[in-house]
Amino acid sequence: MKKSTLLKCAALFLMTPYLHAQDIINPVSATTTLSAEFGSSLSNTINGNGLDAFPSLDAAHAMTSPGNSYYATNDMGSVDFDLGGSFLVDGFTF
């Protein structure tokens, strides 16, 4: 019984396509319909300011300040990121 289960698990593992994470895509620019507040800058959403590692998907952020963040008005709006090419994006960290 154990041998049969082990063989089934091994077969399933071998039939599963190998998946791996691609490199982190760093946007080349960002645009928005929102107004920056308190002297913050939209470029801080893509330049790594305030992060302890860059690029990274799980870096810690320093204490938030206008110099390392982007504050916007409370209005409805959008932020568009130019990724510099066409990519299939499975996840997003902001």
PEMOJO-V545868 format. One record per residue. N is the residue number from 1. D_CENTER is the distance of its C-alpha to the mean C-alpha in Angstrom with 1 decimal. Layout:
N_D_CENTER, N_D_CENTER
This chain:
1_44.5, 2_42.0, 3_42.3, 4_41.6, 5_38.5, 6_37.2, 7_38.0, 8_36.2, 9_33.0, 10_33.3, 11_33.9, 12_30.8, 13_28.7, 14_30.1, 15_29.7, 16_26.0, 17_24.0, 18_22.1, 19_18.3, 20_15.9, 21_12.3, 22_11.9, 23_10.9, 24_7.5, 25_7.9, 26_8.5, 27_9.7, 28_13.4, 29_14.2, 30_13.7, 31_16.6, 32_17.6, 33_20.7, 34_20.5, 35_22.4, 36_21.1, 37_23.1, 38_24.7, 39_24.1, 40_20.3, 41_18.4, 42_15.7, 43_15.0, 44_13.7, 45_10.4, 46_9.8, 47_12.4, 48_11.5, 49_14.6, 50_15.2, 51_12.9, 52_15.1, 53_13.1, 54_11.2, 55_9.2, 56_7.9, 57_5.7, 58_8.8, 59_10.6, 60_13.3, 61_13.8, 62_17.3, 63_19.6, 64_18.4, 65_20.6, 66_20.8, 67_20.4, 68_16.8, 69_15.5, 70_15.9, 71_18.4, 72_19.6, 73_22.7, 74_23.0, 75_23.6, 76_22.0, 77_19.8, 78_16.8, 79_14.0, 80_13.6, 81_11.2, 82_13.1, 83_11.3, 84_14.8, 85_15.7, 86_15.5, 87_13.0, 88_12.8, 89_9.3, 90_9.6, 91_6.4, 92_3.6, 93_2.8, 94_5.5
